[in-house]
Amino acid sequence: MERSYKAVLRDVRVTPRKARLVTDLVRGKPVSVALDMLKATQKKTAPLLSKLIQSAIANATSTSTVDVDRLVVQFVYVDEGQKLKRFLPRAQGRATQVKKRSSHITVKLAEI
C-alpha cells in the first residue's frame, strides 16, 4: 500500500481560475522538479504552492521515515473559497457588485 501525505492552504486571496494555471504545471511531477518549476514561474500562486509542497514534505518526514527523492505530487487541486462582496460606484448613483474570490489549495504527495 502506498502512503500519501497531505497539506491544505485555505482562503488564499487568489482566484481559483488563476491558481489552477499553476497547479496544472506540477501535477504528477517529482517534488524536486515541481519546486524548481515553481521557482521559475512568475505567478502569485507559485510561491504559495511551493511553500505548501514544502509543508507536505515536512508532514511526510515527521510522520514516517520517507525518502524525499521518491515523493511525487499525486494530487493537487484548487477549490473555490469564500467570496468577499464589494461594491463599485457607477454612473447615475448605481453600484455594481465585485466578487473578490479566494481559493483552497490541496496538495497530496505519494511515495513511488
C-alpha positions as CSV (number, residue, x, y, z in Angstrom):
1,M,0.0,0.0,0.0
2,E,1.4,3.4,-1.0
3,R,1.4,6.1,1.6
4,S,0.2,9.6,0.9
5,Y,0.9,12.9,2.7
6,K,-1.4,15.9,2.5
7,A,-1.2,19.7,3.1
8,V,-4.0,22.2,2.7
9,L,-3.9,26.0,2.3
10,R,-7.2,27.7,2.9
11,D,-8.7,31.1,2.0
12,V,-5.8,32.3,-0.3
13,R,-6.7,35.6,-1.9
14,V,-6.1,34.2,-5.5
15,T,-8.9,33.4,-7.9
16,P,-9.3,29.7,-8.4
17,R,-9.0,30.0,-12.2
18,K,-5.6,31.7,-11.9
19,A,-4.4,29.3,-9.3
20,R,-5.3,26.3,-11.5
21,L,-2.9,27.5,-14.2
22,V,0.0,27.0,-11.8
23,T,-1.3,23.8,-10.2
24,D,-1.6,22.1,-13.6
25,L,2.2,22.6,-14.1
26,V,3.2,20.5,-11.1
27,R,0.6,17.7,-11.1
28,G,2.3,14.3,-11.4
29,K,5.8,15.6,-11.2
30,P,8.5,14.6,-8.7
31,V,8.8,17.0,-5.8
32,S,12.2,18.3,-6.7
33,V,11.2,19.1,-10.3
34,A,7.9,20.7,-9.1
35,L,9.8,23.0,-6.7
36,D,12.2,24.0,-9.5
37,M,9.4,24.7,-11.9
38,L,7.6,26.9,-9.3
39,K,10.8,28.9,-8.6
40,A,10.9,29.8,-12.3
41,T,7.1,30.6,-12.6
42,Q,6.2,34.3,-12.2
43,K,2.7,34.0,-10.9
44,K,1.3,35.0,-7.5
45,T,0.3,31.4,-6.7
46,A,3.8,29.9,-7.4
47,P,5.5,30.8,-4.0
48,L,2.3,29.9,-2.1
49,L,2.2,26.5,-3.8
50,S,6.0,26.0,-3.3
51,K,5.5,26.6,0.5
52,L,2.6,24.2,0.5
53,I,4.6,21.4,-1.1
54,Q,7.4,22.0,1.4
55,S,4.8,21.7,4.2
56,A,3.6,18.4,2.8
57,I,7.2,17.2,2.7
58,A,7.6,18.2,6.3
59,N,4.4,16.3,7.1
60,A,5.8,13.3,5.4
61,T,9.2,13.4,7.1
62,S,7.7,14.0,10.6
63,T,5.1,11.1,10.4
64,S,7.4,8.5,8.9
65,T,10.8,7.8,7.6
66,V,10.4,8.6,3.9
67,D,12.9,9.3,1.1
68,V,12.1,12.8,-0.1
69,D,13.6,12.0,-3.5
70,R,10.9,9.4,-4.1
71,L,8.0,11.7,-3.4
72,V,5.7,12.7,-6.3
73,V,2.9,15.3,-6.4
74,Q,0.0,12.8,-6.7
75,F,-3.0,15.2,-6.5
76,V,-3.1,19.0,-6.4
77,Y,-6.4,20.7,-6.8
78,V,-8.0,24.1,-6.2
79,D,-11.4,24.6,-4.7
80,E,-13.4,27.8,-4.5
81,G,-13.2,29.6,-1.2
82,Q,-15.2,32.4,0.3
83,K,-16.1,35.3,-1.9
84,L,-15.9,38.8,-0.4
85,K,-18.6,41.0,-1.9
86,R,-17.7,44.6,-2.6
87,F,-19.5,47.4,-4.5
88,L,-18.1,49.7,-7.1
89,P,-19.8,53.1,-7.7
90,R,-21.1,53.6,-11.2
91,A,-22.8,56.4,-13.1
92,Q,-26.1,58.0,-12.0
93,G,-25.9,56.7,-8.4
94,R,-25.8,53.0,-9.3
95,A,-23.4,50.4,-8.0
96,T,-22.1,47.1,-9.3
97,Q,-21.1,44.1,-7.3
98,V,-17.4,43.0,-7.4
99,K,-16.6,39.5,-6.0
100,K,-13.1,39.1,-4.5
101,R,-12.6,35.4,-4.9
102,S,-10.4,33.1,-2.7
103,S,-9.2,29.6,-3.1
104,H,-8.5,26.4,-1.1
105,I,-5.4,24.6,-2.4
106,T,-4.8,20.9,-1.6
107,V,-1.6,19.0,-2.3
108,K,-1.2,15.3,-1.8
109,L,2.2,13.7,-2.1
110,A,2.8,9.9,-2.7
111,E,5.9,7.8,-2.4
112,I,6.8,5.8,-5.6
